[in-house]
Amino acid sequence: MIIAIDESGNFEKNSNKLNLFVAAHIQSQNGNLKIKRKQFENWENRIPVNMRDKKGEVKGQLLSDVELMNFLKIVVYQKPEIRFTYTSLIPQENKVELINKHKSFEILQLQLSIENFKRVNSRKANINFLDQLAKWLNKRNEIEYLKLLCLKNCLYNSFYNSFIYGITTNLTEELLDIEFKIDRDFISNEDNYWKMYSLRSIQELTKKRPLPMLKEWSVNHPARKKYTIQNKGLDLNIPFKDNLKFLNSKEHFEIRIADIAAIMYNRHWNGTGAKAHYERLRLKSAAKKEHHHLRLNDFEFEYEINKIKKEMH
């Protein structure tokens, strides 16, 4: 399965608009990806020149209701089916002081991990990279940090929902070969830090909300063996080490599918149309809770840090 992710919105800190990341769950086994590519290109080739940029790519914001309806008919509703998950936030709902508090907490978490690595004589390369990651995170402004928060939650929610979708539709083989393709337009060239931040965040989220597994699956079931380490959550080496990439959407049609879906969600939630399209997209949700809206909560800084320190000793 390909989980393609794209964003919509500028994430400006004073914006009262809903900004979001959308994940498209696209079946990739048994020739399904080739079929879906053909369907998408069939739709894309119908788009007029005046709705494309200088590179020839479709400019989603210019698409009319007719093009969007055709996208649903030709691409989304044709087998092999596509499912969607999305995560959103409204920047104005999150005070700058609270954004910075959450960022400071994450930086301190990294610093505590560094101290722990030193205590157990971990490899110097690992310690140095964590140190660089903490410095990189500290340099992120409010807009970039909100994007980080939204992206990491979209990544894990889509991964989690893929399991629900795969289990309920008997697509276990799709779960054994999951690849993330994320649009790289919104990030700097430091995608290695974006990737590592995402990996660490996903590991933490698996501890709080473990992946859904069927009780009937034995410890030797392929999905259990591939994705879990007893009492430690997700094995980061699989599927993310080599299967999570920030890519050029022009070269990866799956990301362009996520982009078009993001436009429909954006138009609906921000009151600029697409209500009928949104309702049709809802029917293609990967799970009942396909939409996760983020709003930062306040917390006791020292209490949470002391909890982490206890876990490390």
C-alpha positions as CSV (number, residue, x, y, z in Angstrom):
1,M,0.0,0.0,0.0
2,I,1.1,3.5,-0.8
3,I,0.2,6.2,1.7
4,A,0.6,9.5,-0.2
5,I,0.5,12.7,1.8
6,D,0.1,16.3,0.9
7,E,-0.9,19.5,2.7
8,S,-3.3,22.4,2.1
9,G,-3.1,25.8,3.8
10,N,-0.4,28.2,4.7
11,F,-0.4,27.5,8.5
12,E,0.1,31.2,9.3
13,K,-0.1,31.6,13.1
14,N,-2.9,34.1,13.0
15,S,-5.0,32.3,10.4
16,N,-8.6,31.3,11.3
17,K,-8.7,28.9,8.4
18,L,-8.5,25.1,8.7
19,N,-5.1,23.8,7.5
20,L,-4.6,20.2,6.9
21,F,-2.6,17.2,5.8
22,V,-4.3,14.5,3.7
23,A,-3.3,10.9,3.3
24,A,-4.5,8.8,0.3
25,H,-4.4,5.0,1.0
26,I,-3.7,3.5,-2.4
27,Q,-3.5,-0.3,-3.0
28,S,-0.3,-1.3,-4.7
29,Q,-0.3,-5.1,-4.8
30,N,-1.3,-7.4,-7.7
31,G,-1.0,-4.7,-10.4
32,N,-3.4,-2.4,-8.6
33,L,-1.1,0.6,-8.6
34,K,-0.6,0.4,-12.3
35,I,-4.4,0.4,-12.8
36,K,-4.8,3.4,-10.5
37,R,-2.1,5.3,-12.3
38,K,-3.8,4.8,-15.6
39,Q,-7.1,6.0,-14.2
40,F,-5.5,9.1,-12.7
41,E,-3.6,10.0,-15.9
42,N,-6.9,9.5,-17.8
43,W,-8.5,12.2,-15.6
44,E,-5.4,14.4,-15.5
45,N,-5.0,14.5,-19.3
46,R,-8.5,16.0,-19.6
47,I,-7.6,19.1,-17.6
48,P,-7.3,22.2,-19.8
49,V,-4.0,24.1,-20.3
50,N,-5.3,27.2,-18.4
51,M,-5.6,25.1,-15.3
52,R,-2.0,24.1,-15.3
53,D,1.3,25.8,-14.2
54,K,4.3,26.4,-16.4
55,K,5.6,22.9,-15.7
56,G,2.3,21.4,-16.9
57,E,1.1,20.3,-13.5
58,V,-2.6,20.8,-12.6
59,K,-3.2,23.8,-10.4
60,G,-5.7,22.4,-7.9
61,Q,-7.0,25.7,-6.7
62,L,-8.3,26.4,-10.3
63,L,-10.3,23.2,-10.7
64,S,-14.0,23.6,-11.1
65,D,-16.7,21.5,-9.6
66,V,-16.9,19.6,-12.9
67,E,-13.2,18.6,-12.8
68,L,-13.5,17.6,-9.1
69,M,-16.6,15.5,-9.7
70,N,-14.8,13.7,-12.6
71,F,-11.9,13.0,-10.3
72,L,-14.2,11.3,-7.9
73,K,-15.9,9.3,-10.7
74,I,-12.8,8.4,-12.7
75,V,-10.2,7.9,-10.0
76,V,-11.6,7.6,-6.5
77,Y,-14.7,5.5,-7.1
78,Q,-13.1,3.1,-9.6
79,K,-11.6,-0.1,-8.4
80,P,-9.1,-0.6,-6.9
81,E,-10.6,1.8,-4.4
82,I,-8.8,4.6,-2.6
83,R,-9.4,5.5,1.0
84,F,-8.5,8.8,2.9
85,T,-7.4,10.0,6.3
86,Y,-6.7,13.7,7.2
87,T,-5.5,15.7,10.1
88,S,-6.2,19.4,10.6
89,L,-5.7,22.4,12.8
90,I,-6.6,26.1,12.9
91,P,-3.5,28.1,13.9
92,Q,-5.5,30.8,15.6
93,E,-6.8,28.2,18.1
94,N,-3.3,27.6,19.4
95,K,-1.6,30.5,21.2
96,V,2.0,31.2,20.4
97,E,3.0,30.7,24.0
98,L,1.5,27.2,24.0
99,I,3.1,26.4,20.7
100,N,6.5,27.3,22.1
101,K,5.9,25.4,25.3
102,H,5.2,22.2,23.3
103,K,8.3,22.8,21.2
104,S,10.5,23.4,24.3
105,F,9.1,20.2,25.8
106,E,10.1,18.2,22.8
107,I,13.6,19.7,22.7
108,L,14.1,18.8,26.3
109,Q,12.9,15.3,25.6
110,L,15.6,15.0,22.9
111,Q,18.2,16.4,25.4
112,L,17.2,13.8,28.0
113,S,17.5,11.1,25.3
114,I,21.0,12.3,24.6
115,E,22.0,12.1,28.3
116,N,20.5,8.6,28.4
117,F,22.5,7.5,25.3
118,K,25.7,8.8,26.9
119,R,24.9,6.9,30.1
120,V,24.6,3.6,28.2
121,N,27.6,4.3,26.0
122,S,25.6,4.5,22.8
123,R,27.3,5.2,19.5
124,K,28.7,8.7,19.2
125,A,27.1,9.1,15.8
126,N,23.7,8.6,17.3
127,I,24.4,11.1,20.1
128,N,25.6,13.7,17.6
129,F,22.6,13.3,15.3
130,L,20.2,13.7,18.2
131,D,22.1,16.8,19.2
132,Q,21.8,18.2,15.7
133,L,18.1,17.3,15.6
134,A,17.4,19.2,18.9
135,K,19.2,22.3,17.4
136,W,17.3,21.9,14.2
137,L,13.9,21.7,16.0
138,N,14.8,24.7,18.1
139,K,15.2,26.8,14.9
140,R,11.7,26.0,13.6
141,N,9.3,28.9,13.7
142,E,5.7,28.7,14.7
143,I,4.5,27.9,11.1
144,E,7.0,25.1,10.6
145,Y,6.3,23.6,14.1
146,L,2.6,23.5,13.4
147,K,3.3,21.7,10.1
148,L,5.5,19.2,12.0
149,L,2.7,18.6,14.5
150,C,0.1,18.1,11.8
151,L,2.3,15.9,9.6
152,K,3.4,13.5,12.4
153,N,-0.2,13.0,13.5
154,C,-1.4,12.5,9.9
155,L,1.4,10.0,9.4
156,Y,0.5,7.9,12.4
157,N,-3.3,8.3,11.9
158,S,-3.0,7.1,8.3
159,F,-0.8,4.2,9.4
160,Y,-3.3,3.2,12.1
161,N,-6.3,3.6,9.8
162,S,-4.5,1.5,7.2
163,F,-4.6,-1.4,9.6
164,I,-8.3,-0.9,10.3
165,Y,-9.0,-0.7,6.6
166,G,-6.8,-3.7,5.8
167,I,-8.2,-5.9,8.5
168,T,-11.9,-5.1,7.7
169,T,-11.4,-5.6,4.0
170,N,-9.1,-8.6,4.2
171,L,-6.2,-6.8,2.6
172,T,-3.5,-8.1,4.9
173,E,-1.0,-8.4,2.1
174,E,-1.2,-4.6,1.5
175,L,-0.2,-4.1,5.2
176,L,3.0,-6.0,4.7
177,D,4.4,-3.6,2.1
178,I,3.5,0.0,3.2
179,E,5.3,2.9,1.7
180,F,4.9,6.6,2.6
181,K,5.3,9.2,-0.1
182,I,5.1,12.8,1.2
183,D,5.1,15.9,-0.9
184,R,8.4,17.8,-0.4
185,D,7.2,21.2,-1.6
186,F,6.5,22.5,1.9
187,I,9.8,21.5,3.5
188,S,13.4,22.8,3.3
189,N,16.2,20.7,2.0
190,E,16.7,19.3,5.5
191,D,14.3,16.4,4.8
192,N,16.6,14.1,6.8
193,Y,15.6,16.0,10.0
194,W,11.9,16.1,9.0
195,K,12.1,12.3,8.5
196,M,13.8,11.6,11.8
197,Y,11.5,13.9,13.7
198,S,8.6,12.0,12.2
199,L,10.1,8.6,13.1
200,R,10.6,9.5,16.7
201,S,7.1,11.0,17.0
202,I,5.5,7.9,15.5
203,Q,7.3,5.7,17.9
204,E,5.9,7.7,20.8
205,L,2.4,7.6,19.4
206,T,2.5,3.8,19.1
207,K,3.1,3.6,22.8
208,K,0.0,5.7,23.5
209,R,-2.1,4.1,20.8
210,P,-0.8,0.7,19.7
211,L,-1.6,-0.5,16.2
212,P,-4.8,-2.5,15.9
213,M,-4.2,-6.2,15.5
214,L,-6.6,-9.1,15.4
215,K,-6.7,-11.2,18.5
216,E,-6.7,-14.2,16.2
217,W,-3.3,-13.2,14.9
218,S,-0.6,-15.3,16.6
219,V,2.8,-13.9,17.5
220,N,4.1,-15.4,14.3
221,H,1.5,-13.6,12.1
222,P,3.4,-11.7,9.4
223,A,1.9,-8.3,10.4
224,R,2.8,-8.8,14.1
225,K,6.3,-10.0,13.3
226,K,7.0,-7.1,10.9
227,Y,5.7,-4.1,12.9
228,T,6.0,-4.7,16.6
229,I,8.6,-5.2,19.2
230,Q,7.3,-6.5,22.5
231,N,6.6,-3.6,25.0
232,K,8.5,-1.1,22.8
233,G,5.9,-0.1,20.2
234,L,6.7,0.2,16.5
235,D,9.9,-1.1,15.0
236,L,11.2,2.1,13.3
237,N,13.4,0.2,10.9
238,I,10.2,-1.1,9.3
239,P,8.4,0.3,7.4
240,F,9.8,3.8,7.9
241,K,13.5,3.6,7.6
242,D,13.6,3.1,3.8
243,N,9.9,3.5,3.0
244,L,9.2,7.1,4.2
245,K,10.3,9.6,1.6
246,F,9.8,13.3,0.8
247,L,9.3,13.3,-3.0
248,N,8.5,15.5,-6.0
249,S,4.8,15.3,-6.7
250,K,5.4,15.7,-10.4
251,E,7.2,12.3,-10.4
252,H,4.7,10.6,-8.1
253,F,1.1,10.6,-9.1
254,E,0.0,9.2,-5.7
255,I,0.9,12.6,-4.1
256,R,-1.1,14.4,-6.7
257,I,-4.1,12.3,-5.8
258,A,-3.7,13.4,-2.2
259,D,-3.4,17.0,-3.4
260,I,-6.7,17.0,-5.2
261,A,-8.5,15.4,-2.2
262,A,-6.9,18.1,0.1
263,I,-8.4,20.8,-2.1
264,M,-11.9,19.3,-1.7
265,Y,-11.5,19.0,2.1
266,N,-10.1,22.6,2.3
267,R,-12.9,24.1,0.2
268,H,-15.6,22.4,2.3
269,W,-14.2,23.2,5.8
270,N,-13.3,26.8,4.8
271,G,-16.7,27.5,3.3
272,T,-15.6,27.9,-0.3
273,G,-17.7,25.1,-1.8
274,A,-17.3,21.4,-2.6
275,K,-19.9,20.2,0.0
276,A,-21.2,17.5,-2.4
277,H,-17.6,16.4,-3.2
278,Y,-16.8,16.3,0.5
279,E,-19.7,14.1,1.3
280,R,-18.6,11.6,-1.4
281,L,-15.1,11.6,-0.1
282,R,-16.4,10.8,3.4
283,L,-17.8,7.6,2.0
284,K,-14.2,6.7,1.1
285,S,-12.7,7.2,4.6
286,A,-10.1,4.6,5.7
287,A,-11.9,4.4,9.1
288,K,-14.8,6.0,11.0
289,K,-12.4,8.5,12.6
290,E,-10.8,9.6,9.4
291,H,-10.6,13.3,10.6
292,H,-8.4,14.2,13.5
293,H,-8.5,17.9,14.4
294,L,-5.6,19.1,16.5
295,R,-5.8,21.7,19.3
296,L,-2.8,22.0,21.7
297,N,-3.6,21.4,25.3
298,D,-1.8,23.0,28.2
299,F,0.2,20.7,30.6
300,E,2.4,20.7,33.7
301,F,5.8,21.0,32.2
302,E,7.8,19.7,35.2
303,Y,5.4,16.9,35.9
304,E,5.7,15.5,32.4
305,I,9.5,15.9,32.3
306,N,9.8,14.0,35.6
307,K,7.7,11.2,34.2
308,I,10.1,10.8,31.3
309,K,13.1,10.8,33.6
310,K,11.5,8.0,35.7
311,E,10.9,5.9,32.5
312,M,14.5,6.3,31.5
313,H,15.9,5.0,34.8
